[in-house]
Amino acid sequence: MWLFNNPPRKQLKEKYGFDVTDAWLEHVQKSSVRFNSGGSGSYVGADALQKFGDKDHNYMRDGFHASASAE
């Protein structure tokens, strides 16, 4: 996890070929979910990742990167 004021720009570029722009960061920050109970959308995402995984795909451990929207 990282803060919006200190994103791992170099690592994202090297690993995924993705340039983190200030506009993208602003969009992601405004898109994040926080529930009144104090939880965030990351807990919902974690639950979904566990449900989508199977014996061959551990998305919680390994993550997932789609090169195209169709993926």
N, CA, C and O atoms as a Tinker XYZ file with bonds, in Angstrom:
   284  protein
     1  N      0.848000   -1.176000    0.000000    73     2
     2  CA     0.000000    0.000000    0.000000    64     1     3
     3  C      0.889000    1.233000    0.000000    63     2     4     5
     4  O      2.008000    1.210000    0.513000    81     3
     5  N      0.376000    2.307000   -0.582000    73     3     6
     6  CA     1.138000    3.555000   -0.643000    64     5     7
     7  C      0.185000    4.736000   -0.546000    63     6     8     9
     8  O     -1.018000    4.612000   -0.779000    81     7
     9  N      0.745000    5.867000   -0.200000    73     7    10
    10  CA    -0.035000    7.097000   -0.077000    64     9    11
    11  C     -0.092000    7.825000   -1.410000    63    10    12    13
    12  O      0.800000    7.678000   -2.245000    81    11
    13  N     -1.134000    8.601000   -1.603000    73    11    14
    14  CA    -1.283000    9.349000   -2.854000    64    13    15
    15  C     -0.192000   10.404000   -3.035000    63    14    16    17
    16  O      0.117000   10.793000   -4.161000    81    15
    17  N      0.383000   10.861000   -1.936000    73    15    18
    18  CA     1.424000   11.882000   -2.046000    64    17    19
    19  C      2.819000   11.283000   -2.260000    63    18    20    21
    20  O      3.800000   12.018000   -2.378000    81    19
    21  N      2.905000    9.934000   -2.311000    73    19    22
    22  CA     4.191000    9.286000   -2.529000    64    21    23
    23  C      4.005000    7.953000   -3.257000    63    22    24    25
    24  O      4.355000    6.900000   -2.725000    81    23
    25  N      3.458000    8.001000   -4.469000    73    23    26
    26  CA     3.214000    6.749000   -5.192000    64    25    27
    27  C      4.522000    6.136000   -5.692000    63    26    28    29
    28  O      5.491000    6.859000   -5.923000    81    27
    29  N      4.562000    4.816000   -5.861000    73    27    30
    30  CA     5.769000    4.151000   -6.350000    64    29    31
    31  C      5.876000    4.254000   -7.878000    63    30    32    33
    32  O      5.808000    3.247000   -8.583000    81    31
    33  N      6.042000    5.465000   -8.367000    73    31    34
    34  CA     6.041000    5.717000   -9.812000    64    33    35
    35  C      7.064000    4.862000  -10.567000    63    34    36    37
    36  O      6.748000    4.268000  -11.598000    81    35
    37  N      8.274000    4.808000  -10.051000    73    35    38
    38  CA     9.340000    4.067000  -10.733000    64    37    39
    39  C      9.011000    2.575000  -10.811000    63    38    40    41
    40  O      9.161000    1.954000  -11.863000    81    39
    41  N      8.565000    2.014000   -9.700000    73    39    42
    42  CA     8.241000    0.591000   -9.671000    64    41    43
    43  C      7.085000    0.254000  -10.607000    63    42    44    45
    44  O      7.124000   -0.770000  -11.290000    81    43
    45  N      6.063000    1.097000  -10.647000    73    43    46
    46  CA     4.928000    0.856000  -11.541000    64    45    47
    47  C      5.354000    0.931000  -13.009000    63    46    48    49
    48  O      4.882000    0.156000  -13.841000    81    47
    49  N      6.233000    1.854000  -13.310000    73    47    50
    50  CA     6.739000    1.980000  -14.669000    64    49    51
    51  C      7.576000    0.762000  -15.048000    63    50    52    53
    52  O      7.413000    0.207000  -16.135000    81    51
    53  N      8.473000    0.346000  -14.150000    73    51    54
    54  CA     9.351000   -0.784000  -14.448000    64    53    55
    55  C      8.599000   -2.105000  -14.547000    63    54    56    57
    56  O      8.860000   -2.903000  -15.447000    81    55
    57  N      7.674000   -2.337000  -13.635000    73    55    58
    58  CA     6.989000   -3.625000  -13.581000    64    57    59
    59  C      5.844000   -3.745000  -14.582000    63    58    60    61
    60  O      5.644000   -4.801000  -15.183000    81    59
    61  N      5.084000   -2.643000  -14.760000    73    59    62
    62  CA     3.874000   -2.704000  -15.582000    64    61    63
    63  C      3.915000   -1.810000  -16.817000    63    62    64    65
    64  O      3.006000   -1.860000  -17.646000    81    63
    65  N      4.963000   -0.990000  -16.950000    73    63    66
    66  CA     5.029000   -0.065000  -18.080000    64    65    67
    67  C      3.987000    1.036000  -17.976000    63    66    68    69
    68  O      3.531000    1.561000  -18.991000    81    67
    69  N      3.609000    1.386000  -16.747000    73    67    70
    70  CA     2.542000    2.355000  -16.501000    64    69    71
    71  C      3.108000    3.640000  -15.934000    63    70    72    73
    72  O      3.809000    3.624000  -14.922000    81    71
    73  N      2.806000    4.755000  -16.582000    73    71    74
    74  CA     3.227000    6.063000  -16.079000    64    73    75
    75  C      2.134000    6.636000  -15.186000    63    74    76    77
    76  O      1.014000    6.864000  -15.643000    81    75
    77  N      2.446000    6.865000  -13.946000    73    75    78
    78  CA     1.498000    7.456000  -12.998000    64    77    79
    79  C      1.513000    8.966000  -13.194000    63    78    80    81
    80  O      2.521000    9.626000  -12.941000    81    79
    81  N      0.392000    9.502000  -13.645000    73    79    82
    82  CA     0.294000   10.949000  -13.837000    64    81    83
    83  C     -0.453000   11.560000  -12.650000    63    82    84    85
    84  O     -1.157000   10.865000  -11.916000    81    83
    85  N     -0.288000   12.853000  -12.480000    73    83    86
    86  CA    -1.015000   13.542000  -11.411000    64    85    87
    87  C     -2.523000   13.461000  -11.644000    63    86    88    89
    88  O     -3.294000   13.346000  -10.691000    81    87
    89  N     -2.945000   13.520000  -12.909000    73    87    90
    90  CA    -4.375000   13.416000  -13.230000    64    89    91
    91  C     -4.916000   12.041000  -12.846000    63    90    92    93
    92  O     -6.023000   11.939000  -12.318000    81    91
    93  N     -4.150000   10.989000  -13.105000    73    91    94
    94  CA    -4.568000    9.629000  -12.739000    64    93    95
    95  C     -4.679000    9.506000  -11.223000    63    94    96    97
    96  O     -5.650000    8.948000  -10.712000    81    95
    97  N     -3.687000   10.025000  -10.507000    73    95    98
    98  CA    -3.725000    9.976000   -9.045000    64    97    99
    99  C     -4.958000   10.688000   -8.490000    63    98   100   101
   100  O     -5.605000   10.190000   -7.568000    81    99
   101  N     -5.276000   11.842000   -9.048000    73    99   102
   102  CA    -6.456000   12.583000   -8.588000    64   101   103
   103  C     -7.725000   11.774000   -8.847000    63   102   104   105
   104  O     -8.614000   11.720000   -7.997000    81   103
   105  N     -7.811000   11.144000  -10.022000    73   103   106
   106  CA    -8.972000   10.325000  -10.361000    64   105   107
   107  C     -9.121000    9.155000   -9.393000    63   106   108   109
   108  O    -10.217000    8.893000   -8.898000    81   107
   109  N     -8.025000    8.453000   -9.124000    73   107   110
   110  CA    -8.059000    7.306000   -8.216000    64   109   111
   111  C     -8.437000    7.749000   -6.803000    63   110   112   113
   112  O     -9.229000    7.090000   -6.130000    81   111
   113  N     -7.876000    8.849000   -6.367000    73   111   114
   114  CA    -8.177000    9.339000   -5.021000    64   113   115
   115  C     -9.659000    9.676000   -4.893000    63   114   116   117
   116  O    -10.279000    9.354000   -3.879000    81   115
   117  N    -10.225000   10.309000   -5.892000    73   115   118
   118  CA   -11.641000   10.676000   -5.838000    64   117   119
   119  C    -12.558000    9.475000   -6.041000    63   118   120   121
   120  O    -13.748000    9.544000   -5.734000    81   119
   121  N    -12.010000    8.376000   -6.556000    73   119   122
   122  CA   -12.798000    7.173000   -6.800000    64   121   123
   123  C    -12.784000    6.195000   -5.637000    63   122   124   125
   124  O    -13.530000    5.216000   -5.651000    81   123
   125  N    -11.961000    6.434000   -4.642000    73   123   126
   126  CA   -11.862000    5.492000   -3.531000    64   125   127
   127  C    -13.107000    5.556000   -2.659000    63   126   128   129
   128  O    -13.756000    6.596000   -2.548000    81   127
   129  N    -13.422000    4.435000   -2.049000    73   127   130
   130  CA   -14.632000    4.289000   -1.250000    64   129   131
   131  C    -14.269000    4.188000    0.223000    63   130   132   133
   132  O    -13.335000    3.484000    0.605000    81   131
   133  N    -15.018000    4.895000    1.027000    73   131   134
   134  CA   -14.861000    4.781000    2.487000    64   133   135
   135  C    -16.259000    4.698000    3.087000    63   134   136   137
   136  O    -17.095000    5.571000    2.859000    81   135
   137  N    -16.501000    3.651000    3.848000    73   135   138
   138  CA   -17.806000    3.445000    4.455000    64   137   139
   139  C    -17.887000    4.153000    5.801000    63   138   140   141
   140  O    -16.865000    4.394000    6.443000    81   139
   141  N    -19.109000    4.488000    6.230000    73   139   142
   142  CA   -19.308000    5.190000    7.502000    64   141   143
   143  C    -18.772000    4.407000    8.694000    63   142   144   145
   144  O    -18.404000    4.993000    9.713000    81   143
   145  N    -18.729000    3.100000    8.567000    73   143   146
   146  CA   -18.239000    2.277000    9.675000    64   145   147
   147  C    -16.726000    2.357000    9.817000    63   146   148   149
   148  O    -16.159000    1.785000   10.747000    81   147
   149  N    -16.065000    3.069000    8.894000    73   147   150
   150  CA   -14.625000    3.236000    8.972000    64   149   151
   151  C    -13.859000    2.351000    8.015000    63   150   152   153
   152  O    -12.650000    2.522000    7.852000    81   151
   153  N    -14.535000    1.408000    7.376000    73   151   154
   154  CA   -13.869000    0.526000    6.422000    64   153   155
   155  C    -13.736000    1.178000    5.058000    63   154   156   157
   156  O    -14.357000    2.203000    4.777000    81   155
   157  N    -12.930000    0.576000    4.233000    73   155   158
   158  CA   -12.756000    1.101000    2.878000    64   157   159
   159  C    -13.153000    0.052000    1.866000    63   158   160   161
   160  O    -13.393000   -1.102000    2.218000    81   159
   161  N    -13.222000    0.448000    0.612000    73   159   162
   162  CA   -13.551000   -0.460000   -0.477000    64   161   163
   163  C    -12.527000   -1.564000   -0.645000    63   162   164   165
   164  O    -12.812000   -2.567000   -1.300000    81   163
   165  N    -11.356000   -1.408000   -0.079000    73   163   166
   166  CA   -10.346000   -2.456000   -0.218000    64   165   167
   167  C    -10.804000   -3.746000    0.444000    63   166   168   169
   168  O    -10.427000   -4.828000   -0.005000    81   167
   169  N    -11.609000   -3.661000    1.505000    73   167   170
   170  CA   -12.119000   -4.878000    2.140000    64   169   171
   171  C    -13.110000   -5.583000    1.232000    63   170   172   173
   172  O    -13.121000   -6.811000    1.155000    81   171
   173  N    -13.941000   -4.814000    0.547000    73   171   174
   174  CA   -14.877000   -5.389000   -0.415000    64   173   175
   175  C    -14.090000   -6.033000   -1.549000    63   174   176   177
   176  O    -14.414000   -7.131000   -2.002000    81   175
   177  N    -13.057000   -5.336000   -1.998000    73   175   178
   178  CA   -12.221000   -5.872000   -3.069000    64   177   179
   179  C    -11.520000   -7.146000   -2.647000    63   178   180   181
   180  O    -11.413000   -8.078000   -3.444000    81   179
   181  N    -11.043000   -7.209000   -1.421000    73   179   182
   182  CA   -10.362000   -8.398000   -0.930000    64   181   183
   183  C    -11.316000   -9.585000   -0.911000    63   182   184   185
   184  O    -10.935000  -10.695000   -1.285000    81   183
   185  N    -12.536000   -9.361000   -0.484000    73   183   186
   186  CA   -13.526000  -10.429000   -0.464000    64   185   187
   187  C    -13.801000  -10.938000   -1.880000    63   186   188   189
   188  O    -13.878000  -12.144000   -2.111000    81   187
   189  N    -13.947000  -10.008000   -2.821000    73   187   190
   190  CA   -14.201000  -10.400000   -4.209000    64   189   191
   191  C    -13.015000  -11.169000   -4.782000    63   190   192   193
   192  O    -13.206000  -12.169000   -5.474000    81   191
   193  N    -11.800000  -10.717000   -4.503000    73   191   194
   194  CA   -10.618000  -11.419000   -5.009000    64   193   195
   195  C    -10.559000  -12.851000   -4.494000    63   194   196   197
   196  O    -10.201000  -13.765000   -5.236000    81   195
   197  N    -10.903000  -13.047000   -3.244000    73   195   198
   198  CA   -10.907000  -14.400000   -2.694000    64   197   199
   199  C    -11.958000  -15.263000   -3.377000    63   198   200   201
   200  O    -11.713000  -16.441000   -3.636000    81   199
   201  N    -13.125000  -14.698000   -3.671000    73   199   202
   202  CA   -14.199000  -15.459000   -4.310000    64   201   203
   203  C    -13.888000  -15.770000   -5.770000    63   202   204   205
   204  O    -14.273000  -16.829000   -6.265000    81   203
   205  N    -13.198000  -14.867000   -6.469000    73   203   206
   206  CA   -12.873000  -15.087000   -7.876000    64   205   207
   207  C    -11.719000  -16.064000   -8.060000    63   206   208   209
   208  O    -11.576000  -16.671000   -9.122000    81   207
   209  N    -10.914000  -16.213000   -7.047000    73   207   210
   210  CA    -9.765000  -17.102000   -7.141000    64   209   211
   211  C    -10.177000  -18.562000   -7.143000    63   210   212   213
   212  O    -11.311000  -18.905000   -6.811000    81   211
   213  N     -9.244000  -19.408000   -7.521000    73   211   214
   214  CA    -9.451000  -20.848000   -7.475000    64   213   215
   215  C     -8.108000  -21.505000   -7.155000    63   214   216   217
   216  O     -7.154000  -20.814000   -6.797000    81   215
   217  N     -8.025000  -22.818000   -7.277000    73   215   218
   218  CA    -6.803000  -23.517000   -6.897000    64   217   219
   219  C     -5.603000  -23.115000   -7.749000    63   218   220   221
   220  O     -4.461000  -23.268000   -7.314000    81   219
   221  N     -5.844000  -22.605000   -8.952000    73   219   222
   222  CA    -4.761000  -22.196000   -9.849000    64   221   223
   223  C     -4.485000  -20.702000   -9.846000    63   222   224   225
   224  O     -3.469000  -20.261000  -10.383000    81   223
   225  N     -5.383000  -19.910000   -9.244000    73   223   226
   226  CA    -5.251000  -18.453000   -9.267000    64   225   227
   227  C     -5.491000  -17.875000   -7.883000    63   226   228   229
   228  O     -6.620000  -17.891000   -7.391000    81   227
   229  N     -4.440000  -17.364000   -7.249000    73   227   230
   230  CA    -4.559000  -16.731000   -5.947000    64   229   231
   231  C     -4.362000  -15.224000   -6.160000    63   230   232   233
   232  O     -3.243000  -14.716000   -6.078000    81   231
   233  N     -5.459000  -14.526000   -6.433000    73   231   234
   234  CA    -5.385000  -13.104000   -6.744000    64   233   235
   235  C     -5.006000  -12.255000   -5.530000    63   234   236   237
   236  O     -4.418000  -11.185000   -5.684000    81   235
   237  N     -5.335000  -12.720000   -4.333000    73   235   238
   238  CA    -4.933000  -11.977000   -3.130000    64   237   239
   239  C     -3.418000  -11.981000   -2.994000    63   238   240   241
   240  O     -2.824000  -10.953000   -2.669000    81   239
   241  N     -2.791000  -13.114000   -3.236000    73   239   242
   242  CA    -1.343000  -13.238000   -3.091000    64   241   243
   243  C     -0.600000  -12.686000   -4.305000    63   242   244   245
   244  O      0.393000  -11.974000   -4.157000    81   243
   245  N     -1.084000  -13.017000   -5.512000    73   243   246
   246  CA    -0.346000  -12.730000   -6.739000    64   245   247
   247  C     -0.799000  -11.478000   -7.473000    63   246   248   249
   248  O     -0.064000  -10.948000   -8.306000    81   247
   249  N     -1.993000  -11.003000   -7.173000    73   247   250
   250  CA    -2.525000   -9.847000   -7.886000    64   249   251
   251  C     -2.960000  -10.215000   -9.295000    63   250   252   253
   252  O     -2.925000  -11.383000   -9.682000    81   251
   253  N     -3.369000   -9.211000  -10.055000    73   251   254
   254  CA    -3.790000   -9.414000  -11.431000    64   253   255
   255  C     -3.560000   -8.124000  -12.191000    63   254   256   257
   256  O     -3.914000   -7.041000  -11.725000    81   255
   257  N     -2.968000   -8.251000  -13.356000    73   255   258
   258  CA    -2.733000   -7.093000  -14.215000    64   257   259
   259  C     -3.256000   -7.410000  -15.597000    63   258   260   261
   260  O     -2.814000   -8.370000  -16.228000    81   259
   261  N     -4.193000   -6.611000  -16.072000    73   259   262
   262  CA    -4.748000   -6.796000  -17.410000    64   261   263
   263  C     -4.077000   -5.822000  -18.362000    63   262   264   265
   264  O     -4.026000   -4.619000  -18.106000    81   263
   265  N     -3.568000   -6.348000  -19.454000    73   263   266
   266  CA    -2.943000   -5.488000  -20.462000    64   265   267
   267  C     -3.973000   -4.760000  -21.305000    63   266   268   269
   268  O     -3.677000   -3.731000  -21.913000    81   267
   269  N     -5.196000   -5.303000  -21.341000    73   267   270
   270  CA    -6.266000   -4.692000  -22.137000    64   269   271
   271  C     -7.592000   -4.828000  -21.385000    63   270   272   273
   272  O     -7.729000   -5.708000  -20.535000    81   271
   273  N     -8.542000   -3.993000  -21.679000    73   271   274
   274  CA    -9.831000   -4.016000  -20.995000    64   273   275
   275  C    -10.541000   -5.364000  -21.141000    63   274   276   277
   276  O    -11.268000   -5.779000  -20.239000    81   275
   277  N    -10.336000   -6.047000  -22.266000    73   275   278
   278  CA   -10.989000   -7.325000  -22.505000    64   277   279
   279  C    -10.536000   -8.404000  -21.516000    63   278   280   281
   280  O    -11.236000   -9.395000  -21.311000    81   279
   281  N     -9.389000   -8.210000  -20.919000    73   279   282
   282  CA    -8.875000   -9.186000  -19.956000    64   281   283
   283  C     -9.530000   -9.014000  -18.605000    63   282   284
   284  O     -9.218000   -9.752000  -17.670000    81   283
